[in-house]
Amino acid sequence: MTFPVKAIRDGFGEGLLKAGQIDKRVVVLGCDISSSIRVDLFKEHFSERFFSMGIAEQNAAGVSAGLALAGLIPIYGTYAVFAAGRALDQIRTSICYDKSNVKICGAHGGISVGPDGATHQALEDIGNMRILPNMTVVVPCDSNQAAIATRKAILEIDGPVYIRTGREPVPLFTREDEDFEIGKAILRKDGDDILLIACGASVFEALKAAEILKAKSIHAAVLDLHTIKPIDKEKIVRYARKCGKVVTVEEHQIHGGMGSAVAEVLVNEYPIPMRFIGMNDIFGESGDPNELLARYGLDAEGITRTSLEFLKELNGHSNPE
């Protein structure tokens, strides 16, 4: 089946505009790349509620904390390497420590940023944000989900939220009216041989991998873990029990990312064999997004290959010659 494509960042911009239309307390702080991260849509409709901070991400975080203390709902956004890296100190002390009602957009997440290269490919942001007390971390899988998640993060969550978006157009495979709840993972495909857990654009790649595996008589379940924190322990454990083995997939460093969060759940609740697909303690490089995904094993073929190798290894251990 062929799906239309749309960048996840577009959904963020649409969800932000909708939240601004519903609640006049919503204000936006731009960091000189408004159109690139799609906050320009809000600016066009509510210029009096938009503040240009220039290339000063740390200042934007601090000002956002102050605006939140004044009763507003500030959203600031920039590339994720700066939003979750350069401003980490301000997020920790000024936003999370006080549980300030600030929403942060980390744009251009993952290796699929492509030609911008290692300096702009955020591969550590999920880890940076999920270790902070009081922070909610959301990684939508497509533009429709991003629009819903953004609106709900702004209007329904009282406290800091980090929303990770991507630049490249990706398949638009979820419904605009999908039943979505922050903190509740979504089973995209059922199965009982192996559980694939993914977030962001990796969800669709995992679904494609599941179809390839199905042709080989391997039935993979696919869990869309759009919220990394608070994590849906119940669904992770339920489908881990059903499948008996887990592969996690993310455009992020393996250490500290979504896979680590899943492992933390399973080691306490239901320890089973796991494999992690992501960036293995390396930086990215410049290139075509699809070529980079293939190079690092993050496309459907790479996920399939790792899953088959994992299953073969487990079968070898359970049936030694």
C-alpha positions as CSV (number, residue, x, y, z in Angstrom):
1,M,0.0,0.0,0.0
2,T,1.3,3.5,-0.9
3,F,1.0,6.3,1.5
4,P,1.3,10.1,1.0
5,V,4.4,11.6,2.6
6,K,4.7,14.6,4.9
7,A,7.3,15.8,7.3
8,I,6.7,15.2,11.0
9,R,7.6,18.9,11.6
10,D,4.6,19.9,9.6
11,G,2.3,18.2,12.0
12,F,4.0,19.9,14.9
13,G,3.3,23.3,13.3
14,E,-0.3,22.4,12.7
15,G,-0.8,21.1,16.2
16,L,0.8,24.2,17.6
17,L,-1.5,26.5,15.7
18,K,-4.6,24.6,16.8
19,A,-3.5,24.8,20.5
20,G,-3.0,28.6,20.0
21,Q,-6.4,28.9,18.6
22,I,-7.9,27.1,21.6
23,D,-5.9,28.7,24.4
24,K,-4.8,32.4,24.3
25,R,-2.1,31.7,26.9
26,V,-0.1,29.9,24.3
27,V,3.0,31.9,23.2
28,V,5.9,30.9,21.0
29,L,9.6,31.8,21.1
30,G,11.5,31.4,17.9
31,C,15.2,30.9,17.6
32,D,15.9,32.3,14.1
33,I,14.7,29.2,12.2
34,S,11.0,29.6,12.5
35,S,10.1,28.3,9.1
36,S,12.4,25.4,9.3
37,I,10.8,24.0,12.4
38,R,7.3,25.2,11.4
39,V,6.5,27.7,14.1
40,D,6.1,30.3,11.3
41,L,2.5,29.1,10.9
42,F,1.7,30.2,14.5
43,K,3.6,33.5,13.9
44,E,1.4,34.3,10.8
45,H,-1.8,34.0,12.8
46,F,-0.7,35.3,16.2
47,S,2.2,37.7,15.7
48,E,1.5,39.4,19.0
49,R,2.1,36.1,20.8
50,F,5.4,35.3,19.0
51,F,8.8,36.4,20.3
52,S,12.0,36.2,18.2
53,M,14.9,35.3,20.5
54,G,17.5,35.1,17.8
55,I,20.2,32.4,17.9
56,A,20.1,32.2,21.6
57,E,18.7,28.9,22.7
58,Q,19.8,29.1,26.3
59,N,18.1,32.4,26.7
60,A,14.9,31.1,25.0
61,A,14.8,28.3,27.6
62,G,15.2,30.8,30.5
63,V,12.7,33.3,29.1
64,S,10.2,30.4,28.6
65,A,10.5,29.4,32.2
66,G,9.8,33.0,33.3
67,L,6.7,33.2,31.0
68,A,5.4,30.0,32.4
69,L,5.8,31.4,36.0
70,A,3.7,34.3,34.8
71,G,0.9,32.0,33.8
72,L,1.5,31.6,30.1
73,I,2.1,28.4,28.1
74,P,5.4,29.0,26.3
75,I,6.7,26.8,23.5
76,Y,10.2,27.3,22.2
77,G,11.8,25.3,19.4
78,T,15.0,24.9,17.5
79,Y,17.1,22.0,16.1
80,A,17.2,19.2,18.6
81,V,21.0,19.3,19.0
82,F,20.6,22.8,20.4
83,A,17.2,22.5,22.1
84,A,18.3,19.4,24.1
85,G,22.0,19.9,24.1
86,R,23.1,23.6,24.2
87,A,20.2,24.5,26.5
88,L,20.4,21.5,28.8
89,D,21.5,23.4,31.9
90,Q,18.6,25.9,31.6
91,I,16.1,23.1,30.9
92,R,17.3,21.2,34.0
93,T,17.4,24.1,36.4
94,S,15.0,26.7,35.2
95,I,12.3,24.4,33.7
96,C,12.4,20.9,35.1
97,Y,13.4,21.8,38.7
98,D,10.4,24.1,39.0
99,K,8.2,21.8,36.8
100,S,7.6,24.9,34.6
101,N,4.8,24.5,32.0
102,V,7.2,24.8,29.1
103,K,7.0,22.8,25.8
104,I,10.1,22.3,23.8
105,C,10.3,21.3,20.1
106,G,13.5,19.4,19.2
107,A,13.4,19.6,15.4
108,H,15.6,17.7,12.9
109,G,16.0,14.6,15.1
110,G,17.9,11.6,14.0
111,I,20.2,10.5,11.3
112,S,17.7,11.2,8.5
113,V,18.5,14.9,8.7
114,G,20.9,13.7,6.1
115,P,23.3,16.2,4.4
116,D,23.5,18.6,7.4
117,G,25.8,16.0,8.9
118,A,27.0,15.0,12.4
119,T,26.8,18.5,14.0
120,H,23.1,18.8,13.2
121,Q,21.9,15.2,13.5
122,A,20.5,14.9,17.0
123,L,21.3,11.4,18.3
124,E,21.5,12.1,22.0
125,D,18.4,14.3,22.7
126,I,16.1,11.5,23.9
127,G,18.6,10.4,26.5
128,N,19.3,14.0,27.6
129,M,15.6,14.7,28.1
130,R,14.3,11.5,29.5
131,I,16.8,11.5,32.5
132,L,15.4,14.9,33.7
133,P,12.9,14.7,36.5
134,N,9.4,16.0,35.6
135,M,10.0,15.9,31.8
136,T,7.7,14.2,29.4
137,V,9.3,13.0,26.2
138,V,7.2,12.4,23.0
139,V,8.5,11.2,19.6
140,P,5.7,11.1,17.0
141,C,5.8,8.6,14.1
142,D,4.2,10.8,11.4
143,S,2.7,14.2,10.8
144,N,-0.8,13.3,11.9
145,Q,0.4,11.9,15.2
146,A,2.7,14.9,15.7
147,A,-0.3,17.3,15.3
148,I,-2.3,15.4,17.9
149,A,0.6,14.9,20.3
150,T,1.6,18.6,20.1
151,R,-2.0,19.8,20.8
152,K,-2.4,17.4,23.7
153,A,1.1,18.2,25.1
154,I,0.3,21.9,25.2
155,L,-3.3,21.7,26.4
156,E,-3.4,18.6,28.6
157,I,0.0,18.2,30.2
158,D,0.9,20.6,33.1
159,G,4.7,20.6,33.1
160,P,7.7,20.3,30.8
161,V,7.3,18.3,27.5
162,Y,9.9,17.6,24.9
163,I,8.6,16.8,21.4
164,R,11.0,15.4,18.8
165,T,10.3,16.0,15.1
166,G,12.0,15.2,11.8
167,R,12.7,17.2,8.7
168,E,12.3,14.6,5.9
169,P,8.9,13.7,4.5
170,V,7.8,10.3,5.8
171,P,4.8,8.1,5.1
172,L,1.6,9.5,6.5
173,F,0.0,6.2,7.7
174,T,-2.0,7.2,10.9
175,R,-5.4,8.7,10.9
176,E,-6.0,12.4,11.8
177,D,-8.6,11.2,14.4
178,E,-6.7,8.4,15.8
179,D,-7.2,7.5,19.5
180,F,-4.0,8.9,21.0
181,E,-3.0,9.3,24.6
182,I,0.4,10.5,25.8
183,G,2.0,7.7,27.8
184,K,0.1,4.9,26.0
185,A,1.9,3.0,23.3
186,I,0.0,1.8,20.2
187,L,0.1,-1.7,18.8
188,R,0.5,-1.2,15.1
189,K,0.7,-4.9,14.1
190,D,0.1,-8.0,16.2
191,G,2.3,-11.1,16.2
192,D,3.8,-13.6,18.5
193,D,7.3,-14.5,17.2
194,I,9.2,-11.3,17.9
195,L,8.3,-7.8,19.2
196,L,9.6,-4.8,17.3
197,I,9.4,-1.6,19.4
198,A,10.1,1.7,17.6
199,C,9.5,5.5,17.9
200,G,9.4,8.3,15.4
201,A,9.9,7.6,11.7
202,S,11.4,4.2,12.6
203,V,7.8,2.9,13.3
204,F,7.0,2.7,9.6
205,E,10.3,1.0,8.8
206,A,9.5,-1.5,11.5
207,L,6.1,-2.1,9.9
208,K,7.7,-2.7,6.6
209,A,10.2,-5.1,8.2
210,A,7.3,-7.0,9.8
211,E,5.8,-7.5,6.3
212,I,9.1,-8.8,5.0
213,L,9.4,-11.2,8.0
214,K,5.8,-12.3,7.4
215,A,6.8,-13.5,4.0
216,K,9.4,-15.7,5.8
217,S,6.7,-17.1,8.1
218,I,7.8,-15.0,11.0
219,H,5.0,-13.0,12.7
220,A,6.4,-9.8,14.2
221,A,4.4,-7.5,16.5
222,V,5.1,-3.8,16.1
223,L,4.7,-1.4,19.1
224,D,4.6,2.3,18.4
225,L,6.3,3.7,21.6
226,H,5.6,7.4,20.8
227,T,6.0,8.4,24.5
228,I,9.4,7.5,25.9
229,K,8.5,9.1,29.3
230,P,6.3,8.3,31.0
231,I,6.8,4.8,29.4
232,D,4.0,2.4,28.9
233,K,5.2,-0.5,31.1
234,E,2.0,-2.5,30.8
235,K,2.0,-2.8,27.0
236,I,5.7,-3.4,26.8
237,V,5.5,-6.3,29.3
238,R,2.3,-7.7,27.8
239,Y,3.7,-8.0,24.3
240,A,7.2,-9.0,25.5
241,R,5.5,-12.0,27.3
242,K,3.6,-12.9,24.2
243,C,6.6,-12.7,21.8
244,G,9.5,-13.7,24.1
245,K,12.1,-11.5,22.4
246,V,12.4,-7.8,21.6
247,V,14.2,-5.6,19.0
248,T,14.1,-1.9,19.6
249,V,14.6,0.6,16.7
250,E,15.4,4.3,16.9
251,E,17.3,7.1,15.1
252,H,19.3,7.7,18.3
253,Q,22.4,6.5,20.1
254,I,21.7,3.0,21.5
255,H,23.0,4.1,24.9
256,G,20.4,6.1,26.8
257,G,17.7,6.2,24.2
258,M,14.4,4.5,23.8
259,G,15.9,1.0,23.7
260,S,17.5,1.7,27.1
261,A,14.2,2.8,28.5
262,V,12.6,-0.4,27.3
263,A,15.4,-2.5,28.8
264,E,15.0,-0.7,32.1
265,V,11.3,-1.8,32.1
266,L,12.0,-5.4,31.1
267,V,15.0,-6.1,33.4
268,N,12.7,-5.3,36.3
269,E,9.4,-6.7,35.0
270,Y,10.2,-9.5,32.6
271,P,13.8,-10.1,31.5
272,I,14.0,-11.6,28.0
273,P,16.5,-11.5,25.1
274,M,16.8,-8.1,23.4
275,R,18.6,-6.5,20.5
276,F,19.1,-2.7,19.9
277,I,19.1,-1.0,16.5
278,G,20.4,2.5,16.5
279,M,23.6,4.4,16.4
280,N,26.2,2.4,18.2
281,D,28.4,5.0,20.0
282,I,29.2,6.8,16.8
283,F,28.4,10.2,15.1
284,G,26.5,10.3,11.8
285,E,27.8,11.7,8.5
286,S,26.5,13.7,5.6
287,G,24.5,11.9,3.0
288,D,21.1,11.1,1.5
289,P,18.7,10.3,4.3
290,N,17.7,6.9,2.8
291,E,21.3,6.0,2.2
292,L,22.2,6.8,5.7
293,L,19.3,4.8,7.1
294,A,20.5,1.8,5.1
295,R,24.1,2.3,6.0
296,Y,23.4,2.2,9.7
297,G,20.8,-0.6,9.5
298,L,17.8,1.6,10.3
299,D,15.8,0.9,7.3
300,A,13.3,-2.0,6.8
301,E,15.9,-4.2,5.3
302,G,18.4,-3.5,8.1
303,I,15.7,-4.2,10.8
304,T,14.8,-7.5,9.0
305,R,18.4,-8.5,8.8
306,T,19.1,-7.9,12.5
307,S,15.9,-9.6,13.5
308,L,16.7,-12.7,11.5
309,E,20.2,-12.8,12.9
310,F,18.8,-12.5,16.4
311,L,16.3,-15.3,15.9
312,K,19.0,-17.5,14.4
313,E,21.3,-16.9,17.4
314,L,18.5,-17.6,19.8
315,N,17.6,-20.9,18.0
316,G,21.2,-21.9,18.1
317,H,21.4,-21.3,21.8
318,S,18.2,-23.2,22.5
319,N,19.2,-26.1,20.2
320,P,23.0,-26.5,20.5
321,E,24.6,-29.1,18.2
